[in-house]
């Protein structure tokens, strides 16, 4: 039977990047105790008052079909949030609501790129970006970011990657997997390149509230870049509510008007009780983010203190986010090989840097969303494995 070409474009996406994670889940299902440092899932519960608000909304009958753009409650909350952040009016007509950042990102990309186009992003980048780009028929183009420049995209490197087929820059700051964060000056320089070459900017800002060091900046906040910027975000990380699948995109009115029919055909609206819960959360201080920020920063410090300089391992505290990179290049193993041995021999599951791009082949990405005592045990296991590998090499 014949299948659409999108199934071919996506056939190689996904599973191999998560091989260690899926193996760890199989081992846990078989009864083994695994320390899981793979995925970025908040380790504190969704705040009780948010759950109460969702339940109240359901009991009030908010379980019917909704409008394609979003419910009045969440549109008003998002308009207020981004108007305050940017210092200029962000109207409700500039907003579309989606079930999570991933769907917002995918639909936004479908609205801006197609077969024959190129979409630029960084190497490394979040593991789903390649699939999001290829789904549209466009070709991903990767600009290397390195440890030497703090894993931050440089405007000059971006310009070198641009061709007549370039249409979109997919930007992520704070960055997953590196935890790097672009300054306003760096974003402005990148934006000048995008203006010069007439590129759209899709800015993934899901870690906006999880900043350890520095000040969050966005191309949306720079007036000269607003007409070409689409922001995607959600409450998954900031409010410890990943399972509620509540996200959005912010862009120019013409963009959201053009994208609305596509969103309606794919989704036919979002759950109104979740929209009410999201509006409730956005209109109040993000207490979950504050707690997670304290926990994640403390755990990043713990990992750095316990691993940096041990058995050839190196790591630095990230600027933001919920992950830390561990450099295991001195062992001579790739991240994938080290991660699989770490799982099989020490029962510790991590994400190989290889899953995020060739620039992280000798790294691991560790989630900071596990208890402190597990962080301690995981660090000890990584050092033991690195020491064994050193002895094996010597023998």
Steps between C-alpha positions, in 0.01 A plus 500: 500500500605860440582737788552874507858622482482649849511146640830444317643832616429409861580128484847544649394749768458432865569149622879478464545829684314360801652152497659529846182646647281226354743229614490650850120490500510132398740426785279683750198308376694180565552603862847656491568819693616768257601859567335677207670820386371496145190711445416851612194434710452718810533302821259708707124451468278737307387762756181393675323830436548454124348153516214638709439768238488242220254291703287805579490590133395147399226492761379835368442337162815616323533175305353597162653600168702821491613758249805427291706796620457436871263569784442862616651424841837383372517752215454782751764356735754452222432845355567649843814290559669586171386864496667549839810311392553684171379843613260527207155366428481135401140457389292186532502482120874427520444180700415139417458230765615140462539177701861564601813658355565210265175542307542878499847458353389245241203700374700823494766327294239367256384857454845633412700227323439247225677277250798675345555730799774489763451548873804593705555388857795415723716190537426380765126555525198341667441148370163568332609800294628294208166322470301822532694651212502191278125450546441815296722378217762762580867418558661562840828691493708482817729776626755360747514658844796408714618499857748776411215749445286363782285302255339831392417562135720767342359739241802458271462121501129533422571722201744247355224236497243709313418419137229624262284211628517605867160592643500449878736511797386267777642654816496349848607710800538387772639213300430130529727303539782739594331742741654795312310828482534779245539858620289782359807624312561159344134469400507849347806407292334177388187700421695738276609201292140377482380843386774518238402160355126523569483200733223413742604425858320227694605544862447202733480655847371215715779554760442876534445485878781255580799735485793453743740764376421803287180655368261337254468673163283434196489627142133581563612758756704689236255718300701477178470119504136467603358486147707188420491324840276213609533395866395152615470406867283315753432434868667157487826610661419836658198369693597132532203395289631298202206260490244776458642583154436873496708720272479793262670705233529877476563666164390777264125520437543404133691188606237384749217577254668287235579222746155487660335281232784247522471492879122455478521216250757315711369570850152654492585693814643405840341388826321799662558381858873479433490847347333631816760329717780647287352850524472457877869400518623779274319763706689397816865466604660185359575336834589167338765668285655664806522167682637317197755773438639461851507121471656489155772753580594317820518167314706653219747620762504154660577330169772747413664460842487120488598443138714783366860381492421143610638220281528735204137617523422870458183703544391858553188645657255607225344845479144373501262209449469157659803318359876495538759378248772259609812478283629141486726539193808412708369143532527453123137385478215669321213623709285218363749229597571648843127547569415142411781362717393732781150360479598134480779511757388768746123514438516872418311631196622815325453656157800469267613828354493323165118521511519876465764541231853419393645782712411308817621152407728486804244633748209386714193706585377450857157607619497698823148387587583215739553495876833615644591156632454356152726772361765393751466132408505578127818707528672223693399248233630718218835540672524123558432428133749762381764351730434150367530623143834662587627171642375311195688735271817466706476121486 
